[in-house]
Amino acid sequence: MSNAPSLTPKDVRDQVEDTCKALRAFAETVIAVAIGGETTDGAGPVSLKAASTQRISAELALDDFRSVLVEALTGAMPPSYVNSTDLAKALTGRFEDNDIAAGRRPASPLSTAMRRADEAERAERRAIADAHARGESICAALGLDLPLTLRGSL
């Protein structure tokens, strides 16, 4: 998470505006239906199709908003759908990175230690897989036939 932000403040603010517009439009529809008694006949200012479209637009705007925030916090475009947990992790991670850069202890030393342990474990698994692949290629080059119990483990 030590990447520099890939977005500008204007990018984030523009997304806020887009999200607010979609939410305001849907809020007006909800008010018309819930308080104004709007029906599905479409004779009023709101039809069921328009209301559904506004609902979808509001939900997608919120999804885009979370993605923009995570991108701003991590410096990388999120690979897939971003939920509130992803946003919370990105915010916590950015605070930790900022604390480290400022020479302060991270807010959660345990999460930093666990992240480092996970990275070390992944590196160890890659090294073992590489060693097994080299072992198999050496055996193949020497014409050695591995017993079935060893195939795939080297």
Sequence and secondary structure as in RCSB ss.txt:
>XXXX:A:sequence
MSNAPSLTPKDVRDQVEDTCKALRAFAETVIAVAIGGETTDGAGPVSLKAASTQRISAELALDDFRSVLVEALTG
AMPPSYVNSTDLAKALTGRFEDNDIAAGRRPASPLSTAMRRADEAERAERRAIADAHARGESICAALGLDLPLTL
RGSL
>XXXX:A:secstr
  S  SS HHHHHHHHHHHHHHHHHHHHHHHHHHTT   TTS SS  HHHHHHHHHHHHHHHHHHHHHHHHHHHS
S  SS   HHHHHHHHHHHHHHHHHHTT   S HHHHHHHHHHHHHHHHHHHHHHHHHHHHHHHHHHT    TTT
TTT 
